[in-house]
């Protein structure tokens, strides 16, 4: 255990399925606007370092409140989502909307109300000869 305390690594406890939520230490409520370092690292680890917007593969992420903090949204891990700069700007300009949370899943819609979905990758991709 000593090595975990003095190492440069941060451990994350992740569980597939179930109704277990993240530890309360990762939730700050409305008392604090900026996500702390552990929250940022947790969001990035949860998303495997990729923007959460379906179809976007950018890896430089900014952390956004799915329920805007200015509207009373808490700085809780379940309600934080990592977006690339482009998608984050689209969201703040009203061209992209996010609802949901990390437990049940985030839903992304366009300004026109069309739901964005992840595209499947073709398993048998062949290069042209």
The first five atom37 places (N, CA, C, CB, O) and aatype in JSON, in Angstrom:
{
  "aatype": [20, 20, 20, 20, 20, 20, 20, 20, 20, 20, 20, 20, 20, 20, 20, 20, 20, 20, 20, 20, 20, 20, 20, 20, 20, 20, 20, 20, 20, 20, 20, 20, 20, 20, 20, 20, 20, 20, 20, 20, 20, 20, 20, 20, 20, 20, 20, 20, 20, 20, 20, 20, 20, 20, 20, 20, 20, 20, 20, 20, 20, 20, 20, 20, 20, 20, 20, 20, 20, 20, 20, 20, 20, 20, 20, 20, 20, 20, 20, 20, 20, 20, 20, 20, 20, 20, 20, 20, 20, 20, 20, 20, 20, 20, 20, 20, 20, 20, 20, 20, 20, 20, 20, 20, 20, 20, 20, 20, 20, 20, 20, 20, 20, 20, 20, 20, 20, 20, 20, 20, 20, 20, 20, 20, 20, 20, 20, 20, 20],
  "atom_mask": [
    [1, 1, 1, 1, 1],
    [1, 1, 1, 1, 1],
    [1, 1, 1, 1, 1],
    [1, 1, 1, 1, 1],
    [1, 1, 1, 1, 1],
    [1, 1, 1, 1, 1],
    [1, 1, 1, 1, 1],
    [1, 1, 1, 1, 1],
    [1, 1, 1, 1, 1],
    [1, 1, 1, 1, 1],
    [1, 1, 1, 1, 1],
    [1, 1, 1, 1, 1],
    [1, 1, 1, 1, 1],
    [1, 1, 1, 1, 1],
    [1, 1, 1, 1, 1],
    [1, 1, 1, 1, 1],
    [1, 1, 1, 1, 1],
    [1, 1, 1, 1, 1],
    [1, 1, 1, 1, 1],
    [1, 1, 1, 1, 1],
    [1, 1, 1, 1, 1],
    [1, 1, 1, 1, 1],
    [1, 1, 1, 1, 1],
    [1, 1, 1, 1, 1],
    [1, 1, 1, 1, 1],
    [1, 1, 1, 1, 1],
    [1, 1, 1, 1, 1],
    [1, 1, 1, 1, 1],
    [1, 1, 1, 1, 1],
    [1, 1, 1, 1, 1],
    [1, 1, 1, 1, 1],
    [1, 1, 1, 1, 1],
    [1, 1, 1, 1, 1],
    [1, 1, 1, 1, 1],
    [1, 1, 1, 1, 1],
    [1, 1, 1, 1, 1],
    [1, 1, 1, 1, 1],
    [1, 1, 1, 1, 1],
    [1, 1, 1, 1, 1],
    [1, 1, 1, 1, 1],
    [1, 1, 1, 1, 1],
    [1, 1, 1, 1, 1],
    [1, 1, 1, 1, 1],
    [1, 1, 1, 1, 1],
    [1, 1, 1, 1, 1],
    [1, 1, 1, 1, 1],
    [1, 1, 1, 1, 1],
    [1, 1, 1, 1, 1],
    [1, 1, 1, 1, 1],
    [1, 1, 1, 1, 1],
    [1, 1, 1, 1, 1],
    [1, 1, 1, 1, 1],
    [1, 1, 1, 1, 1],
    [1, 1, 1, 1, 1],
    [1, 1, 1, 1, 1],
    [1, 1, 1, 1, 1],
    [1, 1, 1, 1, 1],
    [1, 1, 1, 1, 1],
    [1, 1, 1, 1, 1],
    [1, 1, 1, 1, 1],
    [1, 1, 1, 1, 1],
    [1, 1, 1, 1, 1],
    [1, 1, 1, 1, 1],
    [1, 1, 1, 1, 1],
    [1, 1, 1, 1, 1],
    [1, 1, 1, 1, 1],
    [1, 1, 1, 1, 1],
    [1, 1, 1, 1, 1],
    [1, 1, 1, 1, 1],
    [1, 1, 1, 1, 1],
    [1, 1, 1, 1, 1],
    [1, 1, 1, 1, 1],
    [1, 1, 1, 1, 1],
    [1, 1, 1, 1, 1],
    [1, 1, 1, 1, 1],
    [1, 1, 1, 1, 1],
    [1, 1, 1, 1, 1],
    [1, 1, 1, 1, 1],
    [1, 1, 1, 1, 1],
    [1, 1, 1, 1, 1],
    [1, 1, 1, 1, 1],
    [1, 1, 1, 1, 1],
    [1, 1, 1, 1, 1],
    [1, 1, 1, 1, 1],
    [1, 1, 1, 1, 1],
    [1, 1, 1, 1, 1],
    [1, 1, 1, 1, 1],
    [1, 1, 1, 1, 1],
    [1, 1, 1, 1, 1],
    [1, 1, 1, 1, 1],
    [1, 1, 1, 1, 1],
    [1, 1, 1, 1, 1],
    [1, 1, 1, 1, 1],
    [1, 1, 1, 1, 1],
    [1, 1, 1, 1, 1],
    [1, 1, 1, 1, 1],
    [1, 1, 1, 1, 1],
    [1, 1, 1, 1, 1],
    [1, 1, 1, 1, 1],
    [1, 1, 1, 1, 1],
    [1, 1, 1, 1, 1],
    [1, 1, 1, 1, 1],
    [1, 1, 1, 1, 1],
    [1, 1, 1, 1, 1],
    [1, 1, 1, 1, 1],
    [1, 1, 1, 1, 1],
    [1, 1, 1, 1, 1],
    [1, 1, 1, 1, 1],
    [1, 1, 1, 1, 1],
    [1, 1, 1, 1, 1],
    [1, 1, 1, 1, 1],
    [1, 1, 1, 1, 1],
    [1, 1, 1, 1, 1],
    [1, 1, 1, 1, 1],
    [1, 1, 1, 1, 1],
    [1, 1, 1, 1, 1],
    [1, 1, 1, 1, 1],
    [1, 1, 1, 1, 1],
    [1, 1, 1, 1, 1],
    [1, 1, 1, 1, 1],
    [1, 1, 1, 1, 1],
    [1, 1, 1, 1, 1],
    [1, 1, 1, 1, 1],
    [1, 1, 1, 1, 1],
    [1, 1, 1, 1, 1],
    [1, 1, 1, 1, 1],
    [1, 1, 1, 1, 1],
    [1, 1, 1, 1, 1],
    [1, 1, 1, 1, 1]
  ],
  "atom_positions": [
    [[0.81, -1.19, 0.0], [0.0, 0.0, 0.0], [0.86, 1.26, 0.0], [-0.93, 0.0, 1.2], [0.46, 2.28, -0.56]],
    [[2.03, 1.2, 0.62], [2.89, 2.37, 0.68], [3.23, 2.86, -0.72], [4.18, 2.04, 1.45], [3.23, 4.07, -0.97]],
    [[3.51, 1.94, -1.63], [3.89, 2.34, -2.98], [2.77, 3.07, -3.7], [4.31, 1.13, -3.79], [3.04, 3.95, -4.52]],
    [[1.53, 2.74, -3.41], [0.42, 3.46, -4.0], [0.37, 4.9, -3.51], [-0.88, 2.76, -3.69], [-0.03, 5.8, -4.26]],
    [[0.76, 5.11, -2.27], [0.71, 6.47, -1.7], [1.79, 7.38, -2.27], [0.86, 6.4, -0.19], [1.58, 8.58, -2.41]],
    [[2.94, 6.83, -2.6], [4.05, 7.66, -3.05], [4.29, 7.58, -4.55], [5.3, 7.28, -2.32], [5.24, 8.18, -5.05]],
    [[3.45, 6.85, -5.28], [3.67, 6.69, -6.72], [3.07, 7.86, -7.49], [3.06, 5.37, -7.21], [2.34, 8.68, -6.94]],
    [[3.4, 7.92, -8.77], [2.87, 8.95, -9.66], [1.64, 8.46, -10.4], [3.94, 9.39, -10.66], [1.21, 9.09, -11.36]],
    [[1.06, 7.37, -9.98], [-0.11, 6.8, -10.63], [-1.36, 7.08, -9.8], [0.08, 5.29, -10.84], [-1.3, 7.16, -8.58]],
    [[-2.48, 7.22, -10.49], [-3.76, 7.39, -9.83], [-4.59, 6.16, -10.14], [-4.48, 8.71, -10.29], [-4.8, 5.83, -11.3]],
    [[-5.07, 5.49, -9.1], [-5.88, 4.29, -9.3], [-7.34, 4.67, -9.46], [-5.7, 3.31, -8.12], [-7.84, 5.58, -8.79]],
    [[-8.03, 3.96, -10.35], [-9.47, 4.17, -10.56], [-10.17, 2.84, -10.35], [-9.77, 4.75, -11.98], [-9.75, 1.83, -10.91]],
    [[-11.2, 2.85, -9.56], [-12.01, 1.65, -9.38], [-13.16, 1.73, -10.36], [-12.52, 1.52, -7.9], [-14.0, 2.63, -10.27]],
    [[-13.2, 0.81, -11.31], [-14.23, 0.83, -12.33], [-14.98, -0.49, -12.27], [-13.62, 1.06, -13.74], [-14.38, -1.55, -12.08]],
    [[-16.3, -0.42, -12.42], [-17.12, -1.61, -12.37], [-18.11, -1.55, -13.52], [-17.85, -1.74, -11.01], [-18.79, -0.54, -13.71]],
    [[-18.2, -2.63, -14.27], [-19.17, -2.71, -15.36], [-20.53, -3.09, -14.8], [-18.71, -3.72, -16.44], [-20.65, -4.02, -14.0]],
    [[-21.55, -2.38, -15.24], [-22.91, -2.7, -14.83], [-23.19, -2.36, -13.38], [-23.17, -4.15, -15.05], [-22.39, -1.7, -12.72]],
    [[-24.32, -2.83, -12.91], [-24.68, -2.57, -11.52], [-25.15, -1.14, -11.33], [-23.51, -2.86, -10.61], [-25.13, -0.34, -12.26]],
    [[-25.55, -0.85, -10.13], [-26.05, 0.49, -9.84], [-25.1, 1.27, -8.94], [-27.41, 0.42, -9.19], [-25.48, 2.31, -8.4]],
    [[-23.87, 0.78, -8.77], [-22.91, 1.48, -7.92], [-22.48, 2.77, -8.58], [-21.7, 0.59, -7.63], [-22.14, 2.8, -9.76]],
    [[-22.5, 3.84, -7.81], [-22.07, 5.14, -8.31], [-20.68, 5.42, -7.79], [-23.06, 6.25, -7.89], [-20.17, 4.71, -6.92]],
    [[-20.05, 6.47, -8.31], [-18.71, 6.83, -7.88], [-18.72, 7.28, -6.42], [-18.15, 7.93, -8.78], [-19.75, 7.69, -5.89]],
    [[-17.57, 7.2, -5.81], [-17.43, 7.6, -4.41], [-17.76, 9.08, -4.26], [-16.01, 7.31, -3.89], [-17.52, 9.87, -5.17]],
    [[-18.31, 9.45, -3.12], [-18.74, 10.82, -2.88], [-17.58, 11.81, -2.94], [-19.41, 10.92, -1.54], [-17.79, 12.99, -3.22]],
    [[-16.37, 11.36, -2.7], [-15.23, 12.28, -2.74], [-15.04, 12.87, -4.14], [-13.96, 11.56, -2.3], [-14.4, 13.92, -4.28]],
    [[-15.57, 12.23, -5.14], [-15.47, 12.74, -6.51], [-16.63, 13.66, -6.87], [-15.42, 11.59, -7.48], [-16.7, 14.15, -7.99]],
    [[-17.51, 13.89, -5.93], [-18.66, 14.76, -6.18], [-18.55, 16.0, -5.32], [-19.98, 14.01, -5.91], [-18.4, 15.91, -4.1]],
    [[-18.63, 17.18, -5.95], [-18.47, 18.44, -5.23], [-19.77, 19.22, -5.12], [-17.43, 19.28, -5.9], [-19.78, 20.29, -4.51]],
    [[-20.86, 18.74, -5.71], [-22.12, 19.47, -5.67], [-21.99, 20.81, -6.36], [-22.57, 19.68, -4.22], [-21.22, 20.95, -7.31]],
    [[-22.74, 21.8, -5.9], [-22.7, 23.13, -6.51], [-21.74, 24.07, -5.78], [-24.09, 23.74, -6.54], [-21.66, 25.25, -6.1]],
    [[-21.02, 23.54, -4.79], [-20.11, 24.38, -4.01], [-18.88, 24.8, -4.83], [-19.66, 23.64, -2.76], [-18.27, 25.82, -4.54]],
    [[-18.53, 24.03, -5.82], [-17.31, 24.29, -6.59], [-17.6, 24.16, -8.08], [-16.18, 23.33, -6.16], [-18.21, 23.18, -8.51]],
    [[-17.16, 25.14, -8.87], [-17.41, 25.13, -10.31], [-16.41, 24.24, -11.05], [-17.34, 26.55, -10.87], [-16.8, 23.35, -11.8]],
    [[-15.12, 24.48, -10.83], [-14.08, 23.77, -11.56], [-13.94, 22.34, -11.06], [-12.74, 24.51, -11.42], [-13.78, 22.12, -9.86]],
    [[-13.99, 21.35, -11.96], [-13.71, 19.97, -11.55], [-12.27, 19.87, -11.05], [-13.96, 18.98, -12.73], [-11.37, 20.49, -11.61]],
    [[-12.06, 19.08, -10.0], [-10.7, 18.93, -9.49], [-9.92, 17.96, -10.38], [-10.72, 18.42, -8.02], [-10.47, 17.36, -11.3]],
    [[-8.63, 17.82, -10.1], [-7.76, 17.0, -10.94], [-8.22, 15.55, -10.98], [-6.32, 17.08, -10.43], [-8.19, 14.92, -12.04]],
    [[-8.64, 15.01, -9.84], [-9.09, 13.63, -9.81], [-10.36, 13.44, -10.65], [-9.34, 13.19, -8.38], [-10.51, 12.42, -11.32]],
    [[-11.26, 14.41, -10.61], [-12.47, 14.34, -11.43], [-12.1, 14.39, -12.91], [-13.43, 15.49, -11.09], [-12.64, 13.62, -13.71]],
    [[-11.18, 15.28, -13.28], [-10.76, 15.39, -14.68], [-10.15, 14.07, -15.16], [-9.75, 16.54, -14.85], [-10.48, 13.58, -16.24]],
    [[-9.27, 13.52, -14.35], [-8.62, 12.26, -14.73], [-9.65, 11.13, -14.84], [-7.54, 11.88, -13.71], [-9.54, 10.28, -15.71]],
    [[-10.63, 11.13, -13.96], [-11.67, 10.09, -13.98], [-12.52, 10.18, -15.24], [-12.56, 10.2, -12.75], [-12.83, 9.16, -15.85]],
    [[-12.89, 11.39, -15.64], [-13.69, 11.58, -16.86], [-12.89, 11.12, -18.08], [-14.11, 13.06, -17.03], [-13.41, 10.41, -18.94]],
    [[-11.64, 11.5, -18.14], [-10.79, 11.12, -19.27], [-10.6, 9.61, -19.31], [-9.42, 11.83, -19.18], [-10.63, 9.01, -20.39]],
    [[-10.4, 8.99, -18.15], [-10.25, 7.52, -18.1], [-11.55, 6.83, -18.51], [-9.82, 7.06, -16.69], [-11.52, 5.84, -19.23]],
    [[-12.68, 7.34, -18.05], [-13.98, 6.76, -18.38], [-14.22, 6.78, -19.89], [-15.11, 7.52, -17.65], [-14.81, 5.84, -20.44]],
    [[-13.77, 7.84, -20.55], [-13.98, 8.0, -21.99], [-12.81, 7.5, -22.82], [-14.24, 9.45, -22.32], [-12.78, 7.69, -24.03]],
    [[-11.85, 6.87, -22.19], [-10.65, 6.36, -22.87], [-9.91, 7.47, -23.62], [-11.04, 5.25, -23.84], [-9.3, 7.22, -24.65]],
    [[-9.98, 8.69, -23.09], [-9.23, 9.81, -23.65], [-9.79, 10.4, -24.93], [-7.87, 9.39, -23.9], [-9.11, 11.18, -25.59]],
    [[-11.03, 10.05, -25.29], [-11.62, 10.5, -26.55], [-12.87, 11.33, -26.27], [-11.96, 9.28, -27.46], [-13.6, 11.06, -25.32]],
    [[-13.11, 12.34, -27.11], [-14.3, 13.18, -27.0], [-15.55, 12.31, -26.95], [-14.37, 14.18, -28.18], [-15.65, 11.32, -27.67]],
    [[-16.5, 12.69, -26.1], [-17.72, 11.91, -25.91], [-18.73, 12.07, -27.04], [-18.37, 12.3, -24.62], [-19.65, 11.26, -27.16]],
    [[-18.58, 13.08, -27.87], [-19.53, 13.29, -28.96], [-19.44, 12.15, -29.97], [-19.26, 14.65, -29.66], [-18.34, 11.84, -30.44]],
    [[-20.57, 11.52, -30.31], [-20.55, 10.42, -31.28], [-19.91, 10.84, -32.61], [-21.97, 9.91, -31.52], [-20.26, 11.87, -33.18]],
    [[-18.99, 10.02, -33.08], [-18.32, 10.29, -34.35], [-17.08, 11.15, -34.23], [-19.28, 10.93, -35.27], [-16.33, 11.27, -35.2]],
    [[-16.84, 11.76, -33.07], [-15.66, 12.6, -32.88], [-14.56, 11.76, -32.25], [-15.99, 13.85, -32.0], [-14.81, 10.99, -31.32]],
    [[-13.34, 11.91, -32.75], [-12.23, 11.11, -32.24], [-11.1, 11.97, -31.68], [-11.7, 10.22, -33.35], [-9.99, 11.48, -31.48]],
    [[-11.38, 13.25, -31.43], [-10.34, 14.13, -30.89], [-10.0, 13.72, -29.45], [-10.79, 15.6, -30.94], [-10.83, 13.19, -28.73]],
    [[-8.76, 13.99, -29.06], [-8.29, 13.54, -27.76], [-7.91, 14.65, -26.79], [-7.12, 12.65, -27.96], [-7.59, 14.36, -25.64]],
    [[-7.92, 15.9, -27.21], [-7.65, 17.01, -26.29], [-9.0, 17.42, -25.69], [-6.94, 18.24, -27.02], [-9.81, 18.05, -26.36]],
    [[-9.23, 17.06, -24.42], [-10.56, 17.21, -23.84], [-10.67, 18.35, -22.84], [-10.97, 15.94, -23.18], [-9.75, 18.63, -22.07]],
    [[-11.82, 19.0, -22.87], [-12.22, 19.98, -21.88], [-13.4, 19.37, -21.13], [-12.6, 21.39, -22.53], [-14.21, 18.67, -21.73]],
    [[-13.49, 19.63, -19.84], [-14.55, 19.03, -19.03], [-15.74, 19.98, -18.98], [-14.04, 18.7, -17.6], [-15.6, 21.17, -18.69]],
    [[-16.92, 19.43, -19.26], [-18.15, 20.22, -19.3], [-19.2, 19.61, -18.37], [-18.7, 20.3, -20.75], [-19.26, 18.39, -18.22]],
    [[-20.02, 20.46, -17.74], [-21.14, 20.02, -16.92], [-22.32, 19.72, -17.85], [-21.53, 21.11, -15.84], [-22.74, 20.59, -18.61]],
    [[-22.86, 18.49, -17.8], [-24.01, 18.19, -18.68], [-25.24, 18.99, -18.26], [-24.32, 16.68, -18.65], [-26.06, 19.34, -19.1]],
    [[-25.36, 19.29, -16.97], [-26.34, 20.26, -16.49], [-25.52, 21.49, -16.14], [-27.21, 19.72, -15.24], [-24.76, 21.47, -15.17]],
    [[-25.66, 22.55, -16.91], [-24.78, 23.7, -16.76], [-24.75, 24.18, -15.32], [-25.23, 24.83, -17.68], [-25.78, 24.3, -14.66]],
    [[-23.55, 24.46, -14.84], [-23.35, 24.91, -13.47], [-24.11, 26.21, -13.21], [-21.87, 25.1, -13.18], [-24.64, 26.41, -12.12]],
    [[-24.17, 27.08, -14.2], [-24.88, 28.35, -14.05], [-26.39, 28.14, -13.88], [-24.63, 29.24, -15.27], [-27.09, 29.04, -13.42]],
    [[-26.88, 26.94, -14.24], [-28.29, 26.61, -14.08], [-28.52, 25.68, -12.88], [-28.84, 25.97, -15.35], [-29.58, 25.06, -12.75]],
    [[-27.51, 25.57, -12.01], [-27.64, 24.76, -10.81], [-27.09, 23.36, -10.92], [-29.05, 24.68, -10.42], [-27.29, 22.54, -10.02]],
    [[-26.4, 23.05, -12.01], [-25.82, 21.71, -12.18], [-24.66, 21.48, -11.25], [-25.38, 21.51, -13.62], [-23.78, 22.34, -11.13]],
    [[-24.62, 20.35, -10.57], [-23.54, 20.06, -9.64], [-22.26, 19.61, -10.34], [-23.97, 18.99, -8.66], [-22.3, 19.12, -11.47]],
    [[-21.14, 19.79, -9.68], [-19.86, 19.33, -10.2], [-19.64, 17.91, -9.67], [-18.68, 20.29, -9.77], [-18.74, 17.65, -8.87]],
    [[-20.49, 17.01, -10.14], [-20.43, 15.6, -9.75], [-19.95, 14.78, -10.93], [-21.82, 15.1, -9.26], [-20.28, 15.08, -12.08]],
    [[-19.18, 13.76, -10.65], [-18.55, 12.97, -11.71], [-19.55, 12.42, -12.73], [-17.78, 11.83, -11.09], [-19.26, 12.39, -13.92]],
    [[-20.71, 11.99, -12.27], [-21.71, 11.43, -13.18], [-22.23, 12.45, -14.18], [-22.87, 10.86, -12.4], [-22.75, 12.08, -15.24]],
    [[-22.11, 13.74, -13.86], [-22.65, 14.79, -14.72], [-21.57, 15.56, -15.46], [-23.48, 15.75, -13.9], [-21.86, 16.59, -16.08]],
    [[-20.34, 15.09, -15.41], [-19.24, 15.72, -16.14], [-18.94, 14.9, -17.39], [-17.98, 15.85, -15.24], [-18.96, 13.67, -17.35]],
    [[-18.66, 15.59, -18.47], [-18.39, 14.92, -19.74], [-17.19, 15.61, -20.4], [-19.63, 14.96, -20.69], [-17.04, 16.83, -20.31]],
    [[-16.34, 14.82, -21.04], [-15.17, 15.35, -21.73], [-15.48, 15.61, -23.19], [-13.99, 14.4, -21.61], [-15.92, 14.72, -23.92]],
    [[-15.25, 16.85, -23.62], [-15.49, 17.24, -25.01], [-14.24, 17.88, -25.58], [-16.69, 18.22, -25.11], [-13.5, 18.55, -24.87]],
    [[-14.01, 17.68, -26.87], [-12.91, 18.38, -27.53], [-13.29, 19.86, -27.65], [-12.61, 17.76, -28.95], [-14.46, 20.22, -27.46]],
    [[-12.35, 20.69, -27.95], [-12.59, 22.13, -28.04], [-13.68, 22.45, -29.06], [-11.31, 22.86, -28.42], [-14.55, 23.29, -28.79]],
    [[-13.65, 21.79, -30.21], [-14.64, 22.04, -31.26], [-16.05, 21.72, -30.78], [-14.31, 21.21, -32.5], [-16.96, 22.54, -30.93]],
    [[-16.24, 20.53, -30.22], [-17.57, 20.13, -29.75], [-18.03, 20.98, -28.58], [-17.57, 18.65, -29.35], [-19.22, 21.27, -28.45]],
    [[-17.1, 21.38, -27.72], [-17.44, 22.23, -26.59], [-17.95, 23.59, -27.08], [-16.22, 22.42, -25.66], [-18.91, 24.12, -26.53]],
    [[-17.31, 24.15, -28.11], [-17.77, 25.42, -28.69], [-19.14, 25.25, -29.36], [-16.74, 25.94, -29.72], [-20.0, 26.13, -29.25]],
    [[-19.34, 24.14, -30.06], [-20.64, 23.89, -30.68], [-21.74, 23.84, -29.62], [-20.62, 22.58, -31.49], [-22.84, 24.35, -29.84]],
    [[-21.43, 23.24, -28.5], [-22.4, 23.13, -27.41], [-22.76, 24.52, -26.86], [-21.86, 22.23, -26.29], [-23.93, 24.83, -26.66]],
    [[-21.74, 25.34, -26.61], [-22.0, 26.67, -26.04], [-22.64, 27.62, -27.04], [-20.7, 27.27, -25.53], [-23.24, 28.62, -26.64]],
    [[-22.53, 27.33, -28.32], [-23.2, 28.14, -29.35], [-24.61, 27.65, -29.63], [-22.39, 28.13, -30.64], [-25.32, 28.23, -30.45]],
    [[-25.03, 26.57, -28.96], [-26.38, 26.05, -29.14], [-26.56, 25.12, -30.31], [-27.31, 27.17, -29.28], [-27.69, 24.75, -30.64]],
    [[-25.47, 24.72, -30.96], [-25.58, 23.84, -32.12], [-25.52, 22.36, -31.75], [-24.49, 24.16, -33.11], [-25.78, 21.5, -32.58]],
    [[-25.17, 22.07, -30.5], [-25.09, 20.72, -29.98], [-25.69, 20.73, -28.58], [-23.61, 20.19, -29.96], [-25.49, 21.69, -27.83]],
    [[-26.43, 19.7, -28.23], [-27.03, 19.62, -26.9], [-26.73, 18.26, -26.28], [-28.57, 19.86, -26.97], [-26.69, 17.25, -26.98]],
    [[-26.53, 18.27, -24.95], [-26.23, 17.03, -24.23], [-27.23, 16.88, -23.1], [-24.77, 17.04, -23.68], [-27.51, 17.82, -22.36]],
    [[-27.77, 15.67, -22.97], [-28.61, 15.34, -21.83], [-28.14, 14.0, -21.29], [-30.14, 15.29, -22.23], [-27.39, 13.28, -21.95]],
    [[-28.57, 13.67, -20.1], [-28.23, 12.39, -19.5], [-27.09, 12.48, -18.52], [-27.9, 11.4, -20.57], [-26.73, 13.57, -18.07]],
    [[-26.52, 11.33, -18.2], [-25.41, 11.27, -17.25], [-24.53, 10.07, -17.59], [-25.92, 11.18, -15.78], [-24.84, 9.3, -18.5]],
    [[-23.44, 9.92, -16.85], [-22.48, 8.86, -17.15], [-22.99, 7.48, -16.76], [-21.18, 9.14, -16.43], [-22.48, 6.48, -17.26]],
    [[-23.97, 7.41, -15.89], [-24.49, 6.11, -15.45], [-25.42, 5.52, -16.52], [-25.23, 6.24, -14.11], [-25.25, 4.37, -16.92]],
    [[-26.39, 6.3, -16.97], [-27.34, 5.81, -17.97], [-26.92, 6.14, -19.4], [-28.71, 6.4, -17.7], [-27.47, 5.59, -20.35]],
    [[-25.95, 7.04, -19.55], [-25.45, 7.42, -20.86], [-25.86, 8.82, -21.25], [-25.93, 6.44, -21.89], [-26.94, 9.29, -20.91]],
    [[-24.98, 9.49, -21.98], [-25.25, 10.83, -22.47], [-25.92, 10.72, -23.84], [-23.95, 11.67, -22.55], [-25.61, 9.84, -24.63]],
    [[-26.85, 11.64, -24.1], [-27.51, 11.72, -25.4], [-27.12, 13.03, -26.05], [-29.07, 11.59, -25.27], [-27.22, 14.09, -25.43]],
    [[-26.67, 12.96, -27.28], [-26.24, 14.14, -28.02], [-27.24, 14.41, -29.14], [-24.8, 13.95, -28.6], [-27.58, 13.5, -29.9]],
    [[-27.71, 15.64, -29.23], [-28.64, 16.02, -30.29], [-28.15, 17.3, -30.96], [-30.07, 16.2, -29.73], [-27.45, 18.11, -30.35]],
    [[-28.54, 17.47, -32.21], [-28.21, 18.68, -32.94], [-29.22, 19.77, -32.61], [-28.17, 18.41, -34.46], [-30.2, 19.52, -31.91]],
    [[-28.97, 20.96, -33.11], [-29.89, 22.08, -32.91], [-31.29, 21.74, -33.44], [-29.35, 23.35, -33.59], [-32.29, 22.18, -32.89]],
    [[-31.33, 20.95, -34.52], [-32.6, 20.57, -35.14], [-33.28, 19.42, -34.4], [-32.37, 20.19, -36.59], [-34.39, 19.03, -34.75]],
    [[-32.62, 18.86, -33.38], [-33.21, 17.78, -32.61], [-32.85, 16.38, -33.06], [-34.67, 17.92, -32.64], [-33.36, 15.4, -32.52]],
    [[-31.96, 16.25, -34.06], [-31.54, 14.94, -34.54], [-30.53, 14.33, -33.56], [-30.92, 15.04, -35.96], [-29.55, 14.97, -33.19]],
    [[-30.78, 13.09, -33.16], [-29.89, 12.4, -32.22], [-28.65, 11.9, -32.95], [-30.62, 11.22, -31.54], [-28.75, 11.29, -34.01]],
    [[-27.48, 12.18, -32.37], [-26.22, 11.69, -32.94], [-25.93, 10.32, -32.36], [-25.05, 12.68, -32.66], [-26.07, 10.11, -31.15]],
    [[-25.52, 9.4, -33.21], [-25.16, 8.06, -32.76], [-23.77, 7.72, -33.26], [-26.19, 7.01, -33.25], [-23.32, 8.22, -34.29]],
    [[-23.1, 6.86, -32.53], [-21.78, 6.41, -32.97], [-21.94, 5.52, -34.2], [-21.04, 5.65, -31.84], [-22.84, 4.67, -34.26]],
    [[-21.07, 5.72, -35.16], [-21.08, 4.88, -36.35], [-20.31, 3.61, -36.07], [-20.49, 5.63, -37.57], [-19.29, 3.63, -35.38]],
    [[-20.81, 2.51, -36.6], [-20.09, 1.26, -36.46], [-18.92, 1.24, -37.41], [-21.01, 0.06, -36.71], [-19.0, 1.73, -38.54]],
    [[-17.84, 0.67, -36.94], [-16.69, 0.49, -37.81], [-16.81, -0.85, -38.51], [-15.35, 0.59, -37.02], [-17.23, -1.84, -37.91]],
    [[-16.45, -0.87, -39.76], [-16.51, -2.13, -40.51], [-15.41, -3.05, -40.02], [-16.37, -1.88, -42.03], [-14.24, -2.66, -39.96]],
    [[-15.78, -4.27, -39.67], [-14.82, -5.23, -39.12], [-13.88, -5.77, -40.21], [-15.55, -6.39, -38.44], [-12.71, -6.04, -39.94]],
    [[-14.38, -5.92, -41.41], [-13.59, -6.51, -42.48], [-13.18, -5.45, -43.5], [-14.38, -7.63, -43.17], [-13.56, -5.53, -44.67]],
    [[-12.44, -4.49, -43.07], [-11.98, -3.43, -43.95], [-10.83, -3.96, -44.81], [-11.54, -2.17, -43.14], [-9.85, -4.49, -44.29]],
    [[-10.97, -3.81, -46.12], [-9.9, -4.24, -47.02], [-9.42, -3.05, -47.82], [-10.39, -5.37, -47.97], [-10.21, -2.24, -48.3]],
    [[-8.13, -2.96, -47.93], [-7.55, -1.87, -48.72], [-7.65, -2.23, -50.2], [-6.07, -1.61, -48.32], [-7.55, -3.39, -50.59]],
    [[-7.86, -1.22, -51.0], [-7.92, -1.44, -52.45], [-6.54, -1.83, -52.95], [-8.44, -0.18, -53.19], [-5.54, -1.21, -52.61]],
    [[-6.5, -2.87, -53.78], [-5.22, -3.35, -54.3], [-4.83, -2.63, -55.55], [-5.27, -4.83, -54.56], [-3.78, -2.92, -56.12]]
  ]
}
